[in-house]
Amino acid sequence: MDFFISNAYAQAAGGSGGSLLGFLPLVLMLVVFYFLMIRPQQKRMKEHTAMVAALKKGDEVVTNGGLGGTITKVGDAYMMMRVADNVEVSVQKAAVAALLPSGTLKDI
């Protein structure tokens, strides 16, 4: 009956080259993760910060909640935005999602 059971032999001890080769996939995954996720996110954050810093009166913007309007007053952290005739709302500057081309919101 011994012919059904194969013998199990221990592997030879690995040297230092084997342990360095074990870290190579981890290092490669970290490099790919950096270039595919972290770096593009930092670029988007930098562009958004520059756009928010450049907001001025008369710009047409859309907020993260989808509210569109024209800026009437800009403060340090907040701005006033006209969304309809005689309707102004106070919005955080960081909540601005996009700067629209002028003339986009003609109904306001």
Chimera marker file (.cmm) of the C-alpha trace (Angstrom):
<marker_set name="trace">
<marker id="1" x="0.000" y="0.000" z="0.000" r="1" g="1" b="0" radius="0.5"/>
<marker id="2" x="2.981" y="2.310" z="0.146" r="1" g="1" b="0" radius="0.5"/>
<marker id="3" x="2.800" y="2.961" z="-3.560" r="1" g="1" b="0" radius="0.5"/>
<marker id="4" x="-0.359" y="5.200" z="-3.081" r="1" g="1" b="0" radius="0.5"/>
<marker id="5" x="1.373" y="7.588" z="-0.685" r="1" g="1" b="0" radius="0.5"/>
<marker id="6" x="4.185" y="9.721" z="-2.059" r="1" g="1" b="0" radius="0.5"/>
<marker id="7" x="7.114" y="10.720" z="0.080" r="1" g="1" b="0" radius="0.5"/>
<marker id="8" x="7.349" y="14.326" z="1.272" r="1" g="1" b="0" radius="0.5"/>
<marker id="9" x="10.823" y="15.806" z="1.321" r="1" g="1" b="0" radius="0.5"/>
<marker id="10" x="11.853" y="19.079" z="3.001" r="1" g="1" b="0" radius="0.5"/>
<marker id="11" x="13.094" y="21.893" z="0.784" r="1" g="1" b="0" radius="0.5"/>
<marker id="12" x="16.606" y="23.207" z="1.034" r="1" g="1" b="0" radius="0.5"/>
<marker id="13" x="17.040" y="26.334" z="3.148" r="1" g="1" b="0" radius="0.5"/>
<marker id="14" x="16.810" y="29.533" z="1.092" r="1" g="1" b="0" radius="0.5"/>
<marker id="15" x="19.626" y="32.046" z="1.077" r="1" g="1" b="0" radius="0.5"/>
<marker id="16" x="19.465" y="35.841" z="1.266" r="1" g="1" b="0" radius="0.5"/>
<marker id="17" x="18.565" y="36.043" z="-2.437" r="1" g="1" b="0" radius="0.5"/>
<marker id="18" x="15.296" y="34.247" z="-1.766" r="1" g="1" b="0" radius="0.5"/>
<marker id="19" x="14.173" y="36.697" z="0.907" r="1" g="1" b="0" radius="0.5"/>
<marker id="20" x="14.924" y="39.732" z="-1.276" r="1" g="1" b="0" radius="0.5"/>
<marker id="21" x="12.996" y="38.162" z="-4.122" r="1" g="1" b="0" radius="0.5"/>
<marker id="22" x="10.054" y="37.752" z="-1.745" r="1" g="1" b="0" radius="0.5"/>
<marker id="23" x="9.857" y="41.537" z="-1.190" r="1" g="1" b="0" radius="0.5"/>
<marker id="24" x="10.039" y="42.395" z="-4.894" r="1" g="1" b="0" radius="0.5"/>
<marker id="25" x="6.284" y="41.894" z="-5.621" r="1" g="1" b="0" radius="0.5"/>
<marker id="26" x="5.386" y="44.033" z="-2.589" r="1" g="1" b="0" radius="0.5"/>
<marker id="27" x="7.685" y="46.830" z="-3.724" r="1" g="1" b="0" radius="0.5"/>
<marker id="28" x="6.320" y="46.658" z="-7.272" r="1" g="1" b="0" radius="0.5"/>
<marker id="29" x="2.728" y="46.828" z="-5.966" r="1" g="1" b="0" radius="0.5"/>
<marker id="30" x="3.564" y="49.922" z="-3.918" r="1" g="1" b="0" radius="0.5"/>
<marker id="31" x="5.135" y="51.635" z="-6.942" r="1" g="1" b="0" radius="0.5"/>
<marker id="32" x="2.116" y="50.837" z="-9.126" r="1" g="1" b="0" radius="0.5"/>
<marker id="33" x="-0.233" y="51.993" z="-6.356" r="1" g="1" b="0" radius="0.5"/>
<marker id="34" x="1.628" y="55.304" z="-6.112" r="1" g="1" b="0" radius="0.5"/>
<marker id="35" x="1.529" y="56.033" z="-9.847" r="1" g="1" b="0" radius="0.5"/>
<marker id="36" x="-2.065" y="54.896" z="-10.409" r="1" g="1" b="0" radius="0.5"/>
<marker id="37" x="-3.784" y="56.298" z="-7.306" r="1" g="1" b="0" radius="0.5"/>
<marker id="38" x="-1.793" y="58.630" z="-5.067" r="1" g="1" b="0" radius="0.5"/>
<marker id="39" x="-0.086" y="60.828" z="-7.670" r="1" g="1" b="0" radius="0.5"/>
<marker id="40" x="-3.237" y="61.586" z="-9.759" r="1" g="1" b="0" radius="0.5"/>
<marker id="41" x="-5.213" y="62.375" z="-6.599" r="1" g="1" b="0" radius="0.5"/>
<marker id="42" x="-2.541" y="64.840" z="-5.446" r="1" g="1" b="0" radius="0.5"/>
<marker id="43" x="-2.626" y="66.496" z="-8.881" r="1" g="1" b="0" radius="0.5"/>
<marker id="44" x="-6.433" y="66.877" z="-8.733" r="1" g="1" b="0" radius="0.5"/>
<marker id="45" x="-6.223" y="68.333" z="-5.218" r="1" g="1" b="0" radius="0.5"/>
<marker id="46" x="-3.603" y="70.855" z="-6.339" r="1" g="1" b="0" radius="0.5"/>
<marker id="47" x="-5.731" y="71.919" z="-9.343" r="1" g="1" b="0" radius="0.5"/>
<marker id="48" x="-8.856" y="72.282" z="-7.157" r="1" g="1" b="0" radius="0.5"/>
<marker id="49" x="-6.976" y="74.372" z="-4.585" r="1" g="1" b="0" radius="0.5"/>
<marker id="50" x="-5.694" y="76.690" z="-7.336" r="1" g="1" b="0" radius="0.5"/>
<marker id="51" x="-9.202" y="77.019" z="-8.814" r="1" g="1" b="0" radius="0.5"/>
<marker id="52" x="-10.742" y="77.860" z="-5.416" r="1" g="1" b="0" radius="0.5"/>
<marker id="53" x="-8.034" y="80.436" z="-4.720" r="1" g="1" b="0" radius="0.5"/>
<marker id="54" x="-8.725" y="82.135" z="-8.073" r="1" g="1" b="0" radius="0.5"/>
<marker id="55" x="-12.509" y="82.537" z="-7.569" r="1" g="1" b="0" radius="0.5"/>
<marker id="56" x="-13.731" y="86.107" z="-7.990" r="1" g="1" b="0" radius="0.5"/>
<marker id="57" x="-16.960" y="88.073" z="-8.171" r="1" g="1" b="0" radius="0.5"/>
<marker id="58" x="-18.923" y="87.362" z="-11.349" r="1" g="1" b="0" radius="0.5"/>
<marker id="59" x="-17.639" y="83.812" z="-11.881" r="1" g="1" b="0" radius="0.5"/>
<marker id="60" x="-20.243" y="81.161" z="-12.599" r="1" g="1" b="0" radius="0.5"/>
<marker id="61" x="-19.759" y="77.998" z="-10.553" r="1" g="1" b="0" radius="0.5"/>
<marker id="62" x="-21.369" y="74.673" z="-9.688" r="1" g="1" b="0" radius="0.5"/>
<marker id="63" x="-21.118" y="73.264" z="-6.156" r="1" g="1" b="0" radius="0.5"/>
<marker id="64" x="-20.626" y="69.633" z="-5.147" r="1" g="1" b="0" radius="0.5"/>
<marker id="65" x="-24.362" y="69.456" z="-4.449" r="1" g="1" b="0" radius="0.5"/>
<marker id="66" x="-25.214" y="70.544" z="-8.000" r="1" g="1" b="0" radius="0.5"/>
<marker id="67" x="-26.261" y="74.097" z="-7.140" r="1" g="1" b="0" radius="0.5"/>
<marker id="68" x="-25.235" y="76.520" z="-9.876" r="1" g="1" b="0" radius="0.5"/>
<marker id="69" x="-24.978" y="80.277" z="-9.594" r="1" g="1" b="0" radius="0.5"/>
<marker id="70" x="-22.973" y="83.454" z="-9.968" r="1" g="1" b="0" radius="0.5"/>
<marker id="71" x="-20.572" y="84.612" z="-7.252" r="1" g="1" b="0" radius="0.5"/>
<marker id="72" x="-21.547" y="87.967" z="-5.760" r="1" g="1" b="0" radius="0.5"/>
<marker id="73" x="-19.115" y="88.190" z="-2.831" r="1" g="1" b="0" radius="0.5"/>
<marker id="74" x="-15.948" y="86.265" z="-1.941" r="1" g="1" b="0" radius="0.5"/>
<marker id="75" x="-14.570" y="85.914" z="1.582" r="1" g="1" b="0" radius="0.5"/>
<marker id="76" x="-11.761" y="83.857" z="3.074" r="1" g="1" b="0" radius="0.5"/>
<marker id="77" x="-13.654" y="80.582" z="3.541" r="1" g="1" b="0" radius="0.5"/>
<marker id="78" x="-17.174" y="81.431" z="2.329" r="1" g="1" b="0" radius="0.5"/>
<marker id="79" x="-18.728" y="83.164" z="-0.647" r="1" g="1" b="0" radius="0.5"/>
<marker id="80" x="-22.160" y="84.481" z="-1.536" r="1" g="1" b="0" radius="0.5"/>
<marker id="81" x="-23.704" y="82.995" z="-4.648" r="1" g="1" b="0" radius="0.5"/>
<marker id="82" x="-26.786" y="84.235" z="-6.525" r="1" g="1" b="0" radius="0.5"/>
<marker id="83" x="-28.856" y="81.236" z="-7.585" r="1" g="1" b="0" radius="0.5"/>
<marker id="84" x="-32.020" y="83.076" z="-8.714" r="1" g="1" b="0" radius="0.5"/>
<marker id="85" x="-33.453" y="86.601" z="-8.751" r="1" g="1" b="0" radius="0.5"/>
<marker id="86" x="-33.271" y="87.999" z="-5.200" r="1" g="1" b="0" radius="0.5"/>
<marker id="87" x="-31.969" y="84.657" z="-3.860" r="1" g="1" b="0" radius="0.5"/>
<marker id="88" x="-28.423" y="84.438" z="-2.515" r="1" g="1" b="0" radius="0.5"/>
<marker id="89" x="-26.872" y="81.602" z="-0.567" r="1" g="1" b="0" radius="0.5"/>
<marker id="90" x="-23.695" y="81.373" z="1.452" r="1" g="1" b="0" radius="0.5"/>
<marker id="91" x="-21.441" y="78.528" z="0.281" r="1" g="1" b="0" radius="0.5"/>
<marker id="92" x="-18.064" y="77.268" z="1.413" r="1" g="1" b="0" radius="0.5"/>
<marker id="93" x="-15.424" y="77.937" z="-1.209" r="1" g="1" b="0" radius="0.5"/>
<marker id="94" x="-14.148" y="74.371" z="-0.916" r="1" g="1" b="0" radius="0.5"/>
<marker id="95" x="-17.590" y="73.087" z="-1.996" r="1" g="1" b="0" radius="0.5"/>
<marker id="96" x="-17.140" y="74.491" z="-5.508" r="1" g="1" b="0" radius="0.5"/>
<marker id="97" x="-16.873" y="71.572" z="-7.924" r="1" g="1" b="0" radius="0.5"/>
<marker id="98" x="-16.402" y="73.385" z="-11.233" r="1" g="1" b="0" radius="0.5"/>
<marker id="99" x="-15.902" y="76.820" z="-12.697" r="1" g="1" b="0" radius="0.5"/>
<marker id="100" x="-18.232" y="77.302" z="-15.660" r="1" g="1" b="0" radius="0.5"/>
<marker id="101" x="-17.535" y="79.391" z="-18.763" r="1" g="1" b="0" radius="0.5"/>
<marker id="102" x="-19.129" y="82.832" z="-18.472" r="1" g="1" b="0" radius="0.5"/>
<marker id="103" x="-22.609" y="83.003" z="-19.966" r="1" g="1" b="0" radius="0.5"/>
<marker id="104" x="-23.476" y="79.402" z="-19.158" r="1" g="1" b="0" radius="0.5"/>
<marker id="105" x="-26.136" y="80.359" z="-16.611" r="1" g="1" b="0" radius="0.5"/>
<marker id="106" x="-28.158" y="82.897" z="-18.620" r="1" g="1" b="0" radius="0.5"/>
<marker id="107" x="-31.430" y="82.451" z="-16.695" r="1" g="1" b="0" radius="0.5"/>
<marker id="108" x="-29.997" y="83.938" z="-13.504" r="1" g="1" b="0" radius="0.5"/>
<link id1="1" id2="2" r="1" g="1" b="0" radius="0.2"/>
<link id1="2" id2="3" r="1" g="1" b="0" radius="0.2"/>
<link id1="3" id2="4" r="1" g="1" b="0" radius="0.2"/>
<link id1="4" id2="5" r="1" g="1" b="0" radius="0.2"/>
<link id1="5" id2="6" r="1" g="1" b="0" radius="0.2"/>
<link id1="6" id2="7" r="1" g="1" b="0" radius="0.2"/>
<link id1="7" id2="8" r="1" g="1" b="0" radius="0.2"/>
<link id1="8" id2="9" r="1" g="1" b="0" radius="0.2"/>
<link id1="9" id2="10" r="1" g="1" b="0" radius="0.2"/>
<link id1="10" id2="11" r="1" g="1" b="0" radius="0.2"/>
<link id1="11" id2="12" r="1" g="1" b="0" radius="0.2"/>
<link id1="12" id2="13" r="1" g="1" b="0" radius="0.2"/>
<link id1="13" id2="14" r="1" g="1" b="0" radius="0.2"/>
<link id1="14" id2="15" r="1" g="1" b="0" radius="0.2"/>
<link id1="15" id2="16" r="1" g="1" b="0" radius="0.2"/>
<link id1="16" id2="17" r="1" g="1" b="0" radius="0.2"/>
<link id1="17" id2="18" r="1" g="1" b="0" radius="0.2"/>
<link id1="18" id2="19" r="1" g="1" b="0" radius="0.2"/>
<link id1="19" id2="20" r="1" g="1" b="0" radius="0.2"/>
<link id1="20" id2="21" r="1" g="1" b="0" radius="0.2"/>
<link id1="21" id2="22" r="1" g="1" b="0" radius="0.2"/>
<link id1="22" id2="23" r="1" g="1" b="0" radius="0.2"/>
<link id1="23" id2="24" r="1" g="1" b="0" radius="0.2"/>
<link id1="24" id2="25" r="1" g="1" b="0" radius="0.2"/>
<link id1="25" id2="26" r="1" g="1" b="0" radius="0.2"/>
<link id1="26" id2="27" r="1" g="1" b="0" radius="0.2"/>
<link id1="27" id2="28" r="1" g="1" b="0" radius="0.2"/>
<link id1="28" id2="29" r="1" g="1" b="0" radius="0.2"/>
<link id1="29" id2="30" r="1" g="1" b="0" radius="0.2"/>
<link id1="30" id2="31" r="1" g="1" b="0" radius="0.2"/>
<link id1="31" id2="32" r="1" g="1" b="0" radius="0.2"/>
<link id1="32" id2="33" r="1" g="1" b="0" radius="0.2"/>
<link id1="33" id2="34" r="1" g="1" b="0" radius="0.2"/>
<link id1="34" id2="35" r="1" g="1" b="0" radius="0.2"/>
<link id1="35" id2="36" r="1" g="1" b="0" radius="0.2"/>
<link id1="36" id2="37" r="1" g="1" b="0" radius="0.2"/>
<link id1="37" id2="38" r="1" g="1" b="0" radius="0.2"/>
<link id1="38" id2="39" r="1" g="1" b="0" radius="0.2"/>
<link id1="39" id2="40" r="1" g="1" b="0" radius="0.2"/>
<link id1="40" id2="41" r="1" g="1" b="0" radius="0.2"/>
<link id1="41" id2="42" r="1" g="1" b="0" radius="0.2"/>
<link id1="42" id2="43" r="1" g="1" b="0" radius="0.2"/>
<link id1="43" id2="44" r="1" g="1" b="0" radius="0.2"/>
<link id1="44" id2="45" r="1" g="1" b="0" radius="0.2"/>
<link id1="45" id2="46" r="1" g="1" b="0" radius="0.2"/>
<link id1="46" id2="47" r="1" g="1" b="0" radius="0.2"/>
<link id1="47" id2="48" r="1" g="1" b="0" radius="0.2"/>
<link id1="48" id2="49" r="1" g="1" b="0" radius="0.2"/>
<link id1="49" id2="50" r="1" g="1" b="0" radius="0.2"/>
<link id1="50" id2="51" r="1" g="1" b="0" radius="0.2"/>
<link id1="51" id2="52" r="1" g="1" b="0" radius="0.2"/>
<link id1="52" id2="53" r="1" g="1" b="0" radius="0.2"/>
<link id1="53" id2="54" r="1" g="1" b="0" radius="0.2"/>
<link id1="54" id2="55" r="1" g="1" b="0" radius="0.2"/>
<link id1="55" id2="56" r="1" g="1" b="0" radius="0.2"/>
<link id1="56" id2="57" r="1" g="1" b="0" radius="0.2"/>
<link id1="57" id2="58" r="1" g="1" b="0" radius="0.2"/>
<link id1="58" id2="59" r="1" g="1" b="0" radius="0.2"/>
<link id1="59" id2="60" r="1" g="1" b="0" radius="0.2"/>
<link id1="60" id2="61" r="1" g="1" b="0" radius="0.2"/>
<link id1="61" id2="62" r="1" g="1" b="0" radius="0.2"/>
<link id1="62" id2="63" r="1" g="1" b="0" radius="0.2"/>
<link id1="63" id2="64" r="1" g="1" b="0" radius="0.2"/>
<link id1="64" id2="65" r="1" g="1" b="0" radius="0.2"/>
<link id1="65" id2="66" r="1" g="1" b="0" radius="0.2"/>
<link id1="66" id2="67" r="1" g="1" b="0" radius="0.2"/>
<link id1="67" id2="68" r="1" g="1" b="0" radius="0.2"/>
<link id1="68" id2="69" r="1" g="1" b="0" radius="0.2"/>
<link id1="69" id2="70" r="1" g="1" b="0" radius="0.2"/>
<link id1="70" id2="71" r="1" g="1" b="0" radius="0.2"/>
<link id1="71" id2="72" r="1" g="1" b="0" radius="0.2"/>
<link id1="72" id2="73" r="1" g="1" b="0" radius="0.2"/>
<link id1="73" id2="74" r="1" g="1" b="0" radius="0.2"/>
<link id1="74" id2="75" r="1" g="1" b="0" radius="0.2"/>
<link id1="75" id2="76" r="1" g="1" b="0" radius="0.2"/>
<link id1="76" id2="77" r="1" g="1" b="0" radius="0.2"/>
<link id1="77" id2="78" r="1" g="1" b="0" radius="0.2"/>
<link id1="78" id2="79" r="1" g="1" b="0" radius="0.2"/>
<link id1="79" id2="80" r="1" g="1" b="0" radius="0.2"/>
<link id1="80" id2="81" r="1" g="1" b="0" radius="0.2"/>
<link id1="81" id2="82" r="1" g="1" b="0" radius="0.2"/>
<link id1="82" id2="83" r="1" g="1" b="0" radius="0.2"/>
<link id1="83" id2="84" r="1" g="1" b="0" radius="0.2"/>
<link id1="84" id2="85" r="1" g="1" b="0" radius="0.2"/>
<link id1="85" id2="86" r="1" g="1" b="0" radius="0.2"/>
<link id1="86" id2="87" r="1" g="1" b="0" radius="0.2"/>
<link id1="87" id2="88" r="1" g="1" b="0" radius="0.2"/>
<link id1="88" id2="89" r="1" g="1" b="0" radius="0.2"/>
<link id1="89" id2="90" r="1" g="1" b="0" radius="0.2"/>
<link id1="90" id2="91" r="1" g="1" b="0" radius="0.2"/>
<link id1="91" id2="92" r="1" g="1" b="0" radius="0.2"/>
<link id1="92" id2="93" r="1" g="1" b="0" radius="0.2"/>
<link id1="93" id2="94" r="1" g="1" b="0" radius="0.2"/>
<link id1="94" id2="95" r="1" g="1" b="0" radius="0.2"/>
<link id1="95" id2="96" r="1" g="1" b="0" radius="0.2"/>
<link id1="96" id2="97" r="1" g="1" b="0" radius="0.2"/>
<link id1="97" id2="98" r="1" g="1" b="0" radius="0.2"/>
<link id1="98" id2="99" r="1" g="1" b="0" radius="0.2"/>
<link id1="99" id2="100" r="1" g="1" b="0" radius="0.2"/>
<link id1="100" id2="101" r="1" g="1" b="0" radius="0.2"/>
<link id1="101" id2="102" r="1" g="1" b="0" radius="0.2"/>
<link id1="102" id2="103" r="1" g="1" b="0" radius="0.2"/>
<link id1="103" id2="104" r="1" g="1" b="0" radius="0.2"/>
<link id1="104" id2="105" r="1" g="1" b="0" radius="0.2"/>
<link id1="105" id2="106" r="1" g="1" b="0" radius="0.2"/>
<link id1="106" id2="107" r="1" g="1" b="0" radius="0.2"/>
<link id1="107" id2="108" r="1" g="1" b="0" radius="0.2"/>
</marker_set>
